[in-house]
């Protein structure tokens, strides 16, 4: 085994780790839920601790940009956790802290061994392979549901492909990242021949998946990323890549676009689970044609891999590009393109409806789908506390407080920049932007030299992510975000063969102590996510027991959860509601009071406390009024005030049993 490890290409093990993390998150709802994030964070922390103890050079990748990027992420994690102190909702800050910590650990782990062209290449290959694998599974479930059938609950009711990430825009971004990396690999004359052929073959699958998500933002981000790749990297085998990718992708996408797959007007799970063997055959033929054509054009790559042109030739080429740009700009004005852009902008800010009878029409519409309202809510929260923000994870509370009604469960502002500004203030946004700009700068710095296509690919993907994260909740989906920080750590790390870096000349005993201290520090970092993960299973079991009416079991498991991590208000909700049914209203009041202490600005905790107080014969109206104030548009809070509009404690007890639970 040790001999195999020594013969393995540098970077292969790290690449397999990236693939495993992306695929795992993808099939766990994109990594949206806190328990999944906590588990992977703990695994990365253990990996880092083992490296600190047994690694030959634990700090081989340390460089100034790497330290600055890791420092910015580390400070962001600390600021996120600390924000629970002024928001009064520590459980919310822990969820957000675990996510930032996950990205920090990915940054540190994958850059710790240092950077090399081989490691960068395997990183790009890993991202491409993971994206292709997930998108292939997604496409099979839509084109061939008779081969791979998924539960109806996982089929989107708008016929938009979202499995396995469960969110179509996130799947669209992952497919777009796959398109960018595969196009880079197939256009890179330094990539292995088999790699260029396989990358070309993957493009029809990735592009078809991207189309079937009907994600306008992902399509635009992919186009911008491809343009950034071409401009930054200038692949020498670009002509071969275009000759193969252009026709095969166009045919596959056109077949999917014209098929009943998207034209159906009955947007139901049944319509989305009807096989379309015709499109599947076309895509498969395009895959085979792309592979054969790319293999046939490999000889062209040898000819274009000649020495680079002279500076005079470059200047002449740039002048020609400038002339072409001026001509295109003039044609755009003549055709009225600026006026069309203005109309699209007006439609976006005016909230033009996006959905229609034909799902394909959303691709030509530019409505904001309610995002501007959410962004303004986040900015309103920022104006209330510009320096500190409202506290990590509290946007949902801001949304409730500003008059949202119904049973909507909006949790995110659909823009990481607006959300961080509202939750963590100026300090949080500065730290986030510092980390992201350093990473994008590191990608761009790698887009030089003979392996510049690798850096260009990462820069194009990073730009696509940054655009998508500005209009959607990609930050909360590690399946499409983790790679950014893993690759960012690698891009900013010191070159593995470079001299210098941090070298500690210590006696053997002192070195062993230093390694042990570093390992303990790594384990201390994941203490919080480990507690969250250990509290997750009993809480989920408590919820299931409560749903089937087994209150003794629900209380026992909820208490087990609070014994591990006592700040989770959901456990106290379950305990309190069960105490009422078990004839212990005073214990119920105590449980819901604990929920209020841990999440004081959540309407549902005050609503629950009002119910338990009424069941105990105590005045529920003050808590009911607070619930109403925290979510003015909530119908259940308004009905609760009417229900308890009496001074008779016996009526409070009787009516408490009639009120709906806020679960």
N, C-alpha and C positions, 0 to 999 in steps of 0.2 A: 504493500500500500504506500509506504514512504517513497519507494522508487517511482511508482506511478505519479505521485504528487510532484516529485522533482522533475519528471519529464513533461508534465502538463504545461501548456503555454502560459506565460505570465498573464494574469488577468482573467484566466478562464474561471477560476473558483469564484472570484468576485462577480463575474458575469452571470454565473449560475445563481448566485445569491440574489442579484437584481431581478432575474427572471422569476425566481421563486416568490419574491416579495410582491412583484406586480401581479402575477397570476393569483396568488393567495388573496390579495386585496380585491382583485377583480371579481372573484367568485364569493366574496363576502360583502356584497352590496357596495363595492368600490372602496371598502374600508371606512365607510361613513360612521359606523357605530363605535362607541368608545372602547368596548371590550376588545375588539379586533385591533385597534390602534395600540392599546396598552400591551397586548400580548407580543406584538412585533417589536415594540419599544423595549420590552424586557429582554427579548431574544438578542437584540442588537447590543444592549447594555452588557449582557453576558459575553457576547462575542468580543466586545472591546476590552472587558476585564481579562479575558483569556489572552488576548493579544498583549495586554500590558504585562502579564506574567511571563508568557512563553515566547512572545515575538522576538526575533533577533534584534530588530531595530524598531521599537514601538513608535518612535517619532520620526521615522524616515521621511515622511511626506510633509513635515512641518516647514512652512514658508510664511513670509509676511502676509500675502493675500489669503492664504489658507487660515492663518490665525485670525485675521480680521473678519473673514466670513464666518468662521466658527464662533468668534467672540460676539458678533452681531446676533447670530441665532441664539447663542447662550443667554445674552442679555434679554432678548425677546422672550425666551422661555421663562426667565426669572420674573420679568415684568408681568407676564401673563399670569403666573401663579400668584404674585403679590397683589394683583388687582382684585382678587377675591376679598381682600381686607376692606377695601372701600366700596365694593359692590354689595357686600353682605351675602354673597352667593358663592361660597367656596367650592361647592360641587361643580358649578359651571366653569369656574376658573381651572379646576383640575382637568376637566375634559379638554379644554383648549391647551393647557400646559402639556398634557400627554401628546397631543398632536405636534406641537412645536418641538418637543423633545424627540419625537420620532424622526422628524426632519433633521434635527441637529445630529442625532446619532448616525443617521444615514450619511450625512455630510462627513462626519469624522471617520467613521469606519471605512468608507470606500476611498478616502484620500490618505489614510494613515500610512499605507505602504509606499506611497510615492507614485508619481506619474511616469508613464512611458508610452510610446506610440502603440505598443501591443495592448497595454491596458486600456487606452482610449478606444482602440479599435474593438476590443471585446465588449466594452461598455456600449458602444453604438450598436453592435450586433445584438447584444442582450436586449436592449430597448426595442429594437426592430423585431426580434424573435418573440418577445413577450406580447407586443402589440398584435403581431400576426396570429399567434396562438389564440388569444382571447377573441379577436375579431372573427377568426375562422369558426370557433365554437358558436359565436353569436349568429353568424350568417347561416350556419347549418340549422339552427333552431328556427330560423325564419323561412329559408328556402326548402328545407327538408324536415319539417316537424314530424314526419312519419319515421324519420331516422333518430332524431333527438327531440323528444317532446318535453316541454317545460310546463310547470304548473300555470293554470290560467291567471293566477294572481301576479305572475311575473311577465305577462304580456301587456304592453301598454295599450290603453284604450283609444289611442289616436293612431294606431298602426305604426308608431315610431319604434324602431329597434332600440331596445335598452338593455336586454339581458347580455351578460350577467351582472353588469354594474348597477342595474336597476334605474339608471338615469341616462336618457338618450344623449344629452349634451356631453356628458362625461365619456360615454362610449364613442361619440363622434370625435372628441379631442384625442382619445387614445388611438383611434383609427388614423386621424390626421398625423399624429406623431409617428405612427408606423409608416405612413406614406412618405413623410420627409426623410426618415432614416433609411428606408429601403431605396428610395430614389437616390440618396447620397451614395449608398453602397454600390448600387448598380452603375453609377456614374463615376466611380473612383477607380482609376487605372491601377492603383496600388492594392485594391482589394483582391483577394484570391478569386480565381476564375469561377469556382463553384459558388462563392459568395455573391458575385455579380449576377450569376444566372438565377440563384435562389431568390435574391432580392427583387429581380425583375418579375419573377413568377408570383411573388407575394402581392404585387401592386394591384392587380384586378380585384383580389379578395378584399384588400384594405379599402380601396376606393368605393367598392360596392357597399361595404358596411357603412362607410361614412355617409353615402347617399341615403341609405335606408334609415339612418337616425333623423334625417330631415333637420339637422342642426345647422342653422344659418351661421351662427357664430363660429362653429368648428370649421365649416367650409371656408369662411373668410380667413380664419386664423391659419388654416393649412396653406391657403394660397400665399399669405404673407410669409409664412415660414419657408415655403419653397423658394420664393423670391429672395429671401434673406440668405438662404443656402447658396443659391447661384451667385449672388453678388459677393458674398463674403468668401466663398471657397473657390469659385471659378473651376469646377471640375473639368479635367481634361477629356474625360470620356462622356461629357455631357451630351454630345451628338448621339452617341450610341444609346444612351439612356432614354433620350427623347424619342428616338426612332422606334424604340421598343415600347416604352411606357405609353406614349401618346395614343396610338391606335388601339392597343389592347385594353387600356383603361377606358377609353371612350366607348368601345363596343360593349364592355361589361356594364358600365354605368347606364348607357342608353337602354340596354335590354331591361335592366331593373326599373328604370324610370318609366318606361312605357308599359310595363306589365301590370296586371290586375293587382299585383302586390301593393302598389301605392295608389292605384286609381279607385280602389273600393271606397264607396261612400258609407258603408256600414262599419264604422270604426269600432269593432267589437273583438274580443279575444278570439271568437270563432273565425272571424275573417282573417286574423293574423296567423292562425295556425293551419291555414289551407296550404298544402304543398304547392310549390311552383317549380316543377322539374325543368321546365323550359329555361328559366333564368339560371338555374343551377348548372345546366349543361353548357349554356353560353359562357358563364363565368369559368367553368372548368376548362373549356376550349381556349379561352383567353389566357388562362394560366399556362397551359401547355404551349400555346403559340408564343407567349412572352419568353418562356424558358428557351424554346428552340431558336427564336430570333436573337435573343441575347447571346446564346452560345455561338451562333453564326457570326455575330458582329464583334466577337472578341478580338479578331485580328485587326480590326480598325483601331482598337484601343492601343495597340502596339505602335501604330503610326502616329497617332496624336500624342503619344507620350514622349515626343521629341523635346529637345531643349526649349526653354521658354523664349519667346521673341525678344528682340532687343528693345531697349527703352524707347528708341525712335518709333519702332513698330507699335509699341504700346500706346504712345502718345497719339499716333495716327488712328489707332482703334478707338481710343477714348474720344477723339474729335469726331469720328464717324458716329459713335453712339450719341454724342451731344446733338449732332445734326438730326439724327433719327428722333431723338427725344423732342426737339423743337417742332419737327414736322408732326409728330403724334399729338403734341399739345395743341397745335393749330387745328388739326382735324377734330380733336375733342371739342374745342370751342365751336367749330363750325357745325358739328353734329348736335350741339346743345347738351353735352355731357354735364357741364357745371349746373345747368338748370335742373337736370334730372337728379343730380346729387342733392340739390337744395330741396327738391320735392320729397326725396327719400328721407332727408333729415326731418322735414316738417311732419311727415307721416310717423316717424319714430317718436318724436317728442309729443305728438298729439294723441298717441295711443291707438293708432290704427289697428283694427282687429287682425289677428294673425291667422287663426284657424278658419277653415272653410269646408265646404262639402268635399272638395278634392284636396286631400292632404298635400299634394305636390305644390299647390298654390302658395303655401307658406314660404317656399324658397324665394318667391318673387316679392314678398311683402316685407316691410321694414318696421312694423310696430314694435314697441318696446316690451310688450307682454307684462306690463306692470312694474318693470324694473326701476324706472325713474322714481316712482313713488317710494320704493324700498330704499333707493339711494338717498333720497331726501330725508327719510326717517333716520337713517344712520347719521347723516350730517346734522340733523336736529339734535341727536344725542351728543354729537361732538360739540355743538355750540353750548350745551349745558355744562360741559366739563372739557375744555380744550386740551389741557395738559395731561390729565389722568385718564379721561374717558369714563364711560359708564361701568366698565369692568368686563373682563373676558367672558364671552358666551351670553351676554345680556341683550343682544339685539332682539331676540324673541320677546323680551319684556318691553323693550322700547316699542316694538310693533304692536303689542297688546295695548300699551298705554296710550298710543296715539289714535285709538278709535277703531281698531280692526274688529270686525264682528264675525258672527258665525262660528264654525268649528275649524277654521283654517289653522294649520300648524306651521306657519312660516317660521323658520329658525335662523335663516341667513339673509344677508342683505344683497346677495347675488353680485357682490363685488368685494374681493378681499381688501382692496384699498379703502373703500368707503366703510366697510365693516370694522377694520382695524382702527381707522380714525375715530369711529364712534365709540368703540369699546375700550381702546387702549390709548386714545389721544394722540397728540403729536409725537410723543416719545415712542409709542409703539409703531407708528407709521414710519418714522425715521429709521428705526432698527430694521423693520421689514424691508424697506427700500434699499437700505445699505447692503443687506444680505443678497437681495435679488440682483442689484446692479453689479455687485462684485462677481456673482456667479455668471451673469451674462457677459461681463467683461472678460472673465476667464475663458469662456467659450470662444469669444471673439479673438482673444490672444492665441488660442490654439489653431485658429484658421489662418495659419501662416506656415510656410515650409512645405516639405513634400507630403505631409499628412494633413494638410489644411482642410480637406473635405470632411474629416472627422469633426474638427472644431466647427466648421460651417454647419454640419448637420445638427450638432448640439445647440448651436446658436439659433438656427431656424426653429428647432423644437422649443427652445426656451422662449423665443419671441412669441411663438404660437400659444404657449402656456400663459405667458404674461398678458396677452390680449384676452384670452378666454377667461382668465381669473378676474379680469377687470369687469366682466359683465355676467359672471356666473359664480357658483360656489364650488370651484375646482379646488380651492384650498382645503375644503372639507372632504375631498375625495383622494386619499393617498394613492389609489390605483393609477391616477394620472399626474400625481405631484411628487411622489417619493423619488422617482428617477431623477428629477431636476436637482435635488439636493445631493443624491448619491453621485451623479455625474459632476455636479458643481464642486464637491469636495475633491474629486479626482482631478478636475481641470485646474484648480487653484493650488494643488499640492506641488511640492518641490519635485523636480525630475529625479527619478529613482537613482540614476547614475551620477547625479550632480554632487560635487563636493560641498562641504559646509553643512549648514543646518545646525540644529541643536544637538550637541554632543556633550554628554556629561561624563567627565573623567572622575569616576568614583571607585573606591575599593569594592570588591565583590560583595561584601556584607552590606555595605551602604546601598549598592545597586539593587540588591534583592529587596531591601526594605523599601526603596523608592518604588520598585515595581509593585510591591504588595500594597503600598499606600495608594498608588494610582488605580489598582484594581478595586480596592475598597471604595474609592471615589466613584468609579464607574457604576458599581453596584448601588451606591447611595443615590445616584441619579435616577435609577429606575425603581426606587422604593415606592414612590407615589403611584406610578402606573401598575406596579405589582399588586399593591393593595386594591386598586380599582378593579383589576382583573379578577382577583380572588373574591371580591364582593359581588361580582357580576352574576356568577352562576346561581348562588342562593337567591338573589333578587329575582332573576328570571323564573326560578322554580316557585317562588312566592307568588309571582304574578299569575303563573299558570294555575296554581292551587286556588287562588282567589277567583279566577275566571270560572272554575268548575264548582265553586261554593265550598271548598274545603278550607275553612278559616283557621282551624287549629294548625294545619300544615303551613298555611300562608304566613301566620304569625311567627311560627318557629323559624322558617327560612328567612323571613325578613329580619328577625333578630340576629340570625347568623350573619346576614349581610352587614348590619350596623355594627356588629362586633369587630368586623374587619375594617370597615370604613364608615364612620358614623355620620358623615355629612351629606348623605344621599336622601333627599326629601321623599323620593318615591317609596322607600321602605317604610317611612313613618306614615304615609298615606295608607298603605295597605294594612299596617298594624291598627291604625285608628278606625278604619271602616270595619275591619273584622271585630274590633273590640265592641263596636256598637251592636253588631249582630250577635255577639256572645254575651250581651247584657252587662257590659262594663263601660258605661258612657264616660266615667271620670278618667279611666285609663285612655279612652279614645281622645279626650280633650288634651291630655298630656302628650300623646303621640302627635296630634296635629299641631300643637304648639311648637313641638320640636321641628316639624316640617316648616313652619313659618320662620323660625329662627334661622334655618339653613337656606331658605329661599324667600326672603321677606317681600320681594317685589313681584312674586308670581301670584296671579289672581286665584289660581286653583288651590293654593295652600290656604288662603284666607277663606275661600268658599268652603273647603273641607272643614276648617276650624269652626266656621259658622254652623255647619251641620252637626258637628259633634257637640258643640255648646248647646244647641237646641235639644239634642237628644239627652243631655245631662240636666236640662231645665234651666240653663243659663241663657242670658240674653244674646241671641245670635246676630242682632241687627248691626252692631258696630263692625263686625268682621264682614258681614254681607255688603255693607257700604264700601269697605275697603276693596273688596273683590270687584265691586261695580266700578270703582274709580280706576283700578288698575287695568281693567279692560272694559271701557264704556260700551262697546258694541256687542258684548257677550249677552245673549238672550237668557242664559241660565242664571246669571247674576241678577238680572232684572226680575226674573220670576221668583228668585229666592227672596228678594226684598218684599215682594207682594205676598208670598207665602207666609212670611213671619211678621206680617203687619198686625201684630196683636201684642198685648201685655200679659197674656195668660201663659205661664210656664207649661201647663199641661197641654195647651195647644201646640207650643213649640215642640214638645216631645212627640206628639202625635203626628204633626206635619213633617217632622224631620225624616220620617220613614218614607214620605212620598216624593221627596226631592231627588232629582237625578244626580248621580255622582259625576264629578268632573274628570273622568278617566277616558 
